[in-house]
Amino acid sequence: MHAGSVVNKGTLNANSVHKDKSGEIILSAKEGLANIDGTVTLNNANFKAGSLTITGKEVVLNSGAKVELTGKQGGTVYIGG
C-alpha cells in the first residue's frame, strides 16, 4: 500500500499460502504520515514469519499499536522514515 498517508485503526493480516512461502506487508506513506493504532499480524506457521515495513515522512505508533510476526523462523520488522 502506497499513499500520502496511512492510518490503521483496525487489523491487518498477511497469512501466506503461496509457493514462495513468504508473507509481506508494506505500508508506505512516502511523504506523509503513517499512523498505526491497530494490529498488524503476519502468521506463517510452517515457514519464516515474513516481513513488515512501515515507512513515511513521519511514523507514529500509538498506544493501541500491536505488531506480531509468527512462524517457524523469525521475521523482519522495519519501522522508520
DSSP file (Angstrom, degrees, kcal/mol; ACC not computed):
  #  RESIDUE AA STRUCTURE BP1 BP2  ACC     N-H-->O    O-->H-N    N-H-->O    O-->H-N    TCO  KAPPA ALPHA  PHI   PSI    X-CA   Y-CA   Z-CA
    1    1 A M              0   0    0      0, 0.0    27,-2.5     0, 0.0     2,-0.4   0.000 360.0 360.0 360.0 124.0    0.0    0.0    0.0
    2    2 A H  B     +a   28   0A   0     25,-0.2     2,-0.3    27,-0.1    27,-0.2  -0.991 360.0 137.7-124.5 127.4    1.5    3.3   -1.0
    3    3 A A        -     0   0    0     25,-2.4    29,-0.4    -2,-0.4     3,-0.1  -0.953  64.8-100.1-157.0 172.4   -0.3    6.6   -0.2
    4    4 A G  S    S+     0   0    0     -2,-0.3    29,-0.4     1,-0.3     2,-0.3   0.797 111.0   8.7 -70.2 -29.4    0.1   10.1    1.0
    5    5 A S        -     0   0    0     27,-0.2     2,-0.4    23,-0.1    -1,-0.3  -0.989  64.8-156.0-149.3 149.1   -1.0    8.9    4.4
    6    6 A V  E     -d   34   0B   0     27,-2.8    29,-3.6    -2,-0.3     2,-0.5  -0.995  11.8-179.0-125.6 125.1   -1.6    5.6    6.0
    7    7 A V  E     -d   35   0B   0     -2,-0.4     2,-0.5    27,-0.2    29,-0.2  -0.987   1.8-175.6-126.1 121.8   -4.0    5.2    9.0
    8    8 A N  E     +d   36   0B   0     27,-2.5    29,-3.3    -2,-0.5     4,-0.1  -0.961  22.6 149.1-118.8 114.6   -4.5    1.8   10.6
    9    9 A K        +     0   0    0     -2,-0.5    -1,-0.1    27,-0.2     2,-0.1   0.312  69.5  43.3-119.5   2.9   -7.1    1.6   13.5
   10   10 A G  S    S-     0   0    0     28,-0.1    29,-2.5    29,-0.1     2,-0.4   0.032 101.1 -58.4-118.2-135.3   -8.2   -2.0   12.8
   11   11 A T  E     -f   39   0C   0     27,-0.2     2,-0.4    -2,-0.1    29,-0.2  -0.976  33.7-167.7-125.6 132.7   -6.4   -5.2   11.9
   12   12 A L  E     -f   40   0C   0     27,-2.9    29,-3.1    -2,-0.4     2,-0.4  -0.981  14.7-175.1-115.1 130.1   -4.1   -6.0    9.0
   13   13 A N  E     -f   41   0C   0     -2,-0.4     2,-0.4    27,-0.2    29,-0.2  -0.971  17.3-173.8-127.5 141.0   -3.3   -9.7    8.4
   14   14 A A  E     +f   42   0C   0     27,-2.0    29,-1.6    -2,-0.4     2,-0.6  -0.909   9.8 176.4-130.5 106.5   -1.0  -11.5    6.0
   15   15 A N  E     -f   43   0C   0     -2,-0.4     2,-0.3    27,-0.2    29,-0.2  -0.936  24.4-139.2-111.9 111.8   -1.3  -15.2    6.1
   16   16 A S        +     0   0    0     -2,-0.6     7,-0.1    27,-0.6    -2,-0.0  -0.522  41.4 150.7 -80.7 130.9    0.9  -16.8    3.5
   17   17 A V        +     0   0    0     -2,-0.3    -1,-0.1     5,-0.2     2,-0.1   0.178  42.5 115.9-132.2  10.4   -0.3  -19.8    1.4
   18   18 A H  S >  S-     0   0    0      4,-0.2     3,-1.7     1,-0.1    -2,-0.0  -0.375  78.0-111.2 -82.2 160.9    1.8  -19.1   -1.7
   19   19 A K  T 3  S+     0   0    0      1,-0.3    -1,-0.1     2,-0.1    -3,-0.0   0.771 114.6  64.9 -61.8 -27.7    4.5  -21.3   -3.1
   20   20 A D  T 3  S-     0   0    0      2,-0.1    -1,-0.3     1,-0.1     3,-0.1   0.587  97.9-140.7 -76.2  -6.3    7.2  -18.7   -2.2
   21   21 A K    <   +     0   0    0     -3,-1.7     2,-0.4     1,-0.2    27,-0.2   0.718  58.2 119.7  60.8  25.5    6.3  -19.3    1.4
   22   22 A S        -     0   0    0     25,-0.1     2,-0.4    -7,-0.1    -4,-0.2  -0.944  47.0-159.3-124.6 145.3    6.7  -15.7    2.4
   23   23 A G        +     0   0    0     -2,-0.4    28,-2.2    25,-0.2     2,-0.4  -0.964  17.8 178.8-117.0 139.2    4.3  -13.1    3.8
   24   24 A E  E     - b   0  51A   0     -2,-0.4     2,-0.4    26,-0.2    28,-0.2  -0.995  15.9-172.9-145.5 134.2    5.0   -9.5    3.4
   25   25 A I  E     - b   0  52A   0     26,-2.3    28,-2.4    -2,-0.4     2,-0.5  -0.997   6.6-175.8-124.1 128.6    3.2   -6.2    4.4
   26   26 A I  E     - b   0  53A   0     -2,-0.4     2,-0.6    26,-0.2    28,-0.2  -0.980   3.2-177.8-123.6 117.9    4.5   -2.9    3.2
   27   27 A L  E     + b   0  54A   0     26,-3.2    28,-2.6    -2,-0.5     2,-0.5  -0.956  12.1 175.8-113.2 110.8    2.8    0.3    4.5
   28   28 A S  E     +ab   2  55A   0    -27,-2.5   -25,-2.4    -2,-0.6    28,-0.2  -0.954  24.0 174.8-125.1 115.5    4.4    3.3    2.9
   29   29 A A    >   -     0   0    0     26,-2.7     3,-2.6    -2,-0.5     2,-0.5   0.392  26.1-167.3 -93.0   1.8    3.1    6.9    3.4
   30   30 A K  T 3  S+     0   0    0      1,-0.3    -1,-0.2    25,-0.2    27,-0.2  -0.273  76.1   3.3  48.9 -99.1    6.1    8.2    1.3
   31   31 A E  T 3  S+     0   0    0     -2,-0.5    -1,-0.3    25,-0.2   -27,-0.1   0.278 129.2  63.0 -97.5  10.5    5.9   11.9    2.1
   32   32 A G  S <  S-     0   0    0     -3,-2.6    26,-1.8   -29,-0.4    25,-1.1  -0.187  92.5 -61.3-117.0-153.1    3.1   11.7    4.6
   33   33 A L  E     - e   0  58B   0    -29,-0.4   -27,-2.8    24,-0.2     2,-0.7  -0.844  26.6-160.1-104.8 128.3    2.1   10.2    7.9
   34   34 A A  E     -de   6  59B   0     24,-2.8    26,-3.1    -2,-0.5     2,-0.6  -0.939  19.1-175.5-102.6 109.0    2.0    6.5    8.8
   35   35 A N  E     -de   7  60B   0    -29,-3.6   -27,-2.5    -2,-0.7     2,-0.6  -0.909   2.9-172.2-114.7 106.1   -0.3    6.4   11.8
   36   36 A I  E     +de   8  61B   0     24,-3.1    26,-2.8    -2,-0.6    29,-0.3  -0.880  25.6 146.1-107.1 120.3   -0.6    2.9   13.4
   37   37 A D        +     0   0    0    -29,-3.3     2,-0.2    -2,-0.6    28,-0.1  -0.113  61.7  52.9-140.7  35.6   -3.1    2.4   16.2
   38   38 A G  S    S-     0   0    0     24,-0.1    28,-2.4    28,-0.1     2,-0.4  -0.629  92.4 -61.5-147.1-156.6   -4.3   -1.1   15.5
   39   39 A T  E     -fg  11  66C   0    -29,-2.5   -27,-2.9    26,-0.2     2,-0.5  -0.885  31.4-171.8-110.4 132.0   -2.9   -4.7   14.9
   40   40 A V  E     -fg  12  67C   0     26,-2.7    28,-2.5    -2,-0.4     2,-0.4  -0.988  17.4-178.1-119.7 118.8   -0.6   -5.8   12.1
   41   41 A T  E     -fg  13  68C   0    -29,-3.1   -27,-2.0    -2,-0.5     2,-0.5  -0.969  20.0-175.2-127.0 130.3   -0.1   -9.6   12.0
   42   42 A L  E     +fg  14  69C   0     26,-2.6    28,-2.5    -2,-0.4     2,-0.5  -0.995  16.4 178.9-117.3 122.8    2.0  -11.8    9.8
   43   43 A N  E     +fg  15  70C   0    -29,-1.6   -27,-0.6    -2,-0.5     2,-0.2  -0.972  18.2 154.0-132.4 118.0    1.4  -15.5   10.5
   44   44 A N  E >   - g   0  71C   0     26,-2.2     3,-1.2    -2,-0.5    28,-0.8  -0.679  13.8-178.0-142.1  82.5    3.0  -18.4    8.7
   45   45 A A  E 3  S+     0   0C   0      1,-0.3    26,-0.1    26,-0.2    -1,-0.1   0.709  80.7  45.6 -60.1 -25.3    3.1  -21.4   11.0
   46   46 A N  E 3  S+     0   0C   0      2,-0.1    -1,-0.3    25,-0.1     2,-0.2   0.618 120.9  14.5 -96.2 -13.2    5.0  -23.6    8.5
   47   47 A F  E <  S-     0   0C   0     -3,-1.2    25,-1.9     1,-0.2    26,-0.7  -0.628 105.4 -34.6-141.4-164.7    7.7  -21.3    7.3
   48   48 A K  E     - g   0  73C   0    -27,-0.2   -25,-0.2    24,-0.2    -1,-0.2  -0.334  57.3-120.6 -61.7 143.9    9.5  -18.0    8.1
   49   49 A A        -     0   0    0     24,-1.5     2,-0.3    25,-0.3    21,-0.2   0.828  46.9-133.9 -60.4 -34.9    7.2  -15.3    9.5
   50   50 A G        -     0   0    0     24,-0.4    26,-2.1   -28,-0.1     2,-0.3  -0.823  25.2 -64.7 115.7-157.1    7.8  -12.8    6.7
   51   51 A S  E     -bc  24  76A   0    -28,-2.2   -26,-2.3    -2,-0.3     2,-0.4  -0.991  28.0-161.9-141.6 148.8    8.5   -9.1    6.7
   52   52 A L  E     -bc  25  77A   0     24,-2.6    26,-2.6    -2,-0.3     2,-0.4  -0.998   9.1-176.6-128.6 128.6    6.8   -5.9    7.8
   53   53 A T  E     +bc  26  78A   0    -28,-2.4   -26,-3.2    -2,-0.4     2,-0.5  -0.994   3.7 179.4-127.2 125.9    7.8   -2.5    6.6
   54   54 A I  E     +bc  27  79A   0     24,-2.6    26,-2.3    -2,-0.4     2,-0.3  -0.980  17.6 161.9-124.9 117.4    6.2    0.7    7.8
   55   55 A T  E     +bc  28  80A   0    -28,-2.6   -26,-2.7    -2,-0.5     2,-0.3  -0.915   4.9 133.6-134.4 160.2    7.6    4.0    6.4
   56   56 A G        -     0   0    0     24,-0.8   -25,-0.2    -2,-0.3     3,-0.2  -0.922  67.1 -88.8 175.5 168.7    6.7    7.6    5.9
   57   57 A K  S    S+     0   0    0    -25,-1.1     2,-0.4     1,-0.3   -24,-0.2   0.883 124.7  18.1 -59.6 -36.0    7.9   11.1    6.4
   58   58 A E  E    S-e   33   0B   0    -26,-1.8   -24,-2.8    -3,-0.1     2,-0.5  -0.998  75.2-165.4-135.2 133.0    6.5   10.7    9.9
   59   59 A V  E     -e   34   0B   0     -2,-0.4     2,-0.5   -26,-0.2   -24,-0.2  -0.980   5.7-172.5-120.7 127.0    5.7    7.3   11.5
   60   60 A V  E     -e   35   0B   0    -26,-3.1   -24,-3.1    -2,-0.5     2,-0.7  -0.979  10.5-168.0-122.8 124.0    3.5    7.2   14.7
   61   61 A L  E     -e   36   0B   0     -2,-0.5   -24,-0.2   -26,-0.2   -26,-0.1  -0.935  22.0-156.8-106.3 107.0    2.9    4.0   16.7
   62   62 A N    >   -     0   0    0    -26,-2.8     3,-2.1    -2,-0.7   -24,-0.1  -0.175  34.1 -92.8 -78.4 174.1    0.1    4.9   19.1
   63   63 A S  T 3  S+     0   0    0      1,-0.3   -26,-0.1   -26,-0.1    -1,-0.1   0.737 125.5  55.5 -62.4 -23.1   -0.6    3.1   22.4
   64   64 A G  T 3  S+     0   0    0    -28,-0.1    -1,-0.3     2,-0.0     2,-0.2   0.426  81.9 117.6 -88.1   1.5   -3.1    0.7   20.6
   65   65 A A    <   +     0   0    0     -3,-2.1     2,-0.4   -29,-0.3   -26,-0.2  -0.490  37.3 176.5 -75.2 136.1   -0.5   -0.4   18.1
   66   66 A K  E     -g   39   0C   0    -28,-2.4   -26,-2.7    -2,-0.2     2,-0.5  -0.981   9.8-169.7-140.2 127.0    0.5   -4.1   18.1
   67   67 A V  E     +g   40   0C   0     -2,-0.4     2,-0.4   -28,-0.2   -26,-0.2  -0.977  11.4 177.2-118.4 126.2    2.9   -5.8   15.6
   68   68 A E  E     +g   41   0C   0    -28,-2.5   -26,-2.6    -2,-0.5     2,-0.4  -0.982  11.3 178.7-137.5 123.1    3.1   -9.6   15.6
   69   69 A L  E     +g   42   0C   0     -2,-0.4     2,-0.4   -28,-0.2   -26,-0.2  -0.991  12.3 176.7-120.3 125.6    5.1  -11.9   13.4
   70   70 A T  E     +g   43   0C   0    -28,-2.5   -26,-2.2    -2,-0.4     2,-0.3  -0.977  17.4 113.9-131.0 145.4    4.9  -15.6   14.0
   71   71 A G  E    S-g   44   0C   0     -2,-0.4   -26,-0.2   -28,-0.2   -23,-0.2  -0.962  75.1 -77.0 176.6 177.4    6.4  -18.6   12.1
   72   72 A K  E    S+     0   0C   0    -25,-1.9     2,-0.3   -28,-0.8   -24,-0.2   0.826 120.8  29.2 -64.1 -31.3    8.9  -21.5   12.4
   73   73 A Q  E    S-g   48   0C   0    -26,-0.7   -24,-1.5     1,-0.1   -26,-0.1  -0.849 102.0 -89.3-122.6 162.1   11.7  -18.9   11.9
   74   74 A G        -     0   0    0     -2,-0.3   -24,-0.4   -26,-0.2   -25,-0.3  -0.081  37.2-140.8 -65.0 168.5   11.8  -15.3   12.8
   75   75 A G        -     0   0    0    -26,-0.2     2,-0.4    -6,-0.2   -24,-0.2  -0.549  15.7-106.2-118.6-173.2   10.6  -12.5   10.6
   76   76 A T  E     -c   51   0A   0    -26,-2.1   -24,-2.6    -2,-0.2     2,-0.4  -0.971  24.2-170.8-124.2 133.4   11.8   -8.9    9.9
   77   77 A V  E     +c   52   0A   0     -2,-0.4     2,-0.4   -26,-0.2   -24,-0.2  -0.991   4.4 179.4-124.0 128.0   10.3   -5.7   11.0
   78   78 A Y  E     +c   53   0A   0    -26,-2.6   -24,-2.6    -2,-0.4     2,-0.4  -0.986   4.4 171.8-127.5 121.1   11.5   -2.3    9.7
   79   79 A I  E     +c   54   0A   0     -2,-0.4     2,-0.3   -26,-0.2   -24,-0.2  -0.984  29.6 100.3-128.7 119.9    9.8    0.9   11.0
   80   80 A G  E      c   55   0A   0    -26,-2.3   -24,-0.8    -2,-0.4   -22,-0.1  -0.991 360.0 360.0-179.6 177.4   11.2    4.3   10.0
   81   81 A G              0   0    0     -2,-0.3   -26,-0.1   -26,-0.2    -1,-0.1   0.409 360.0 360.0-104.8 360.0   11.1    7.4    7.9
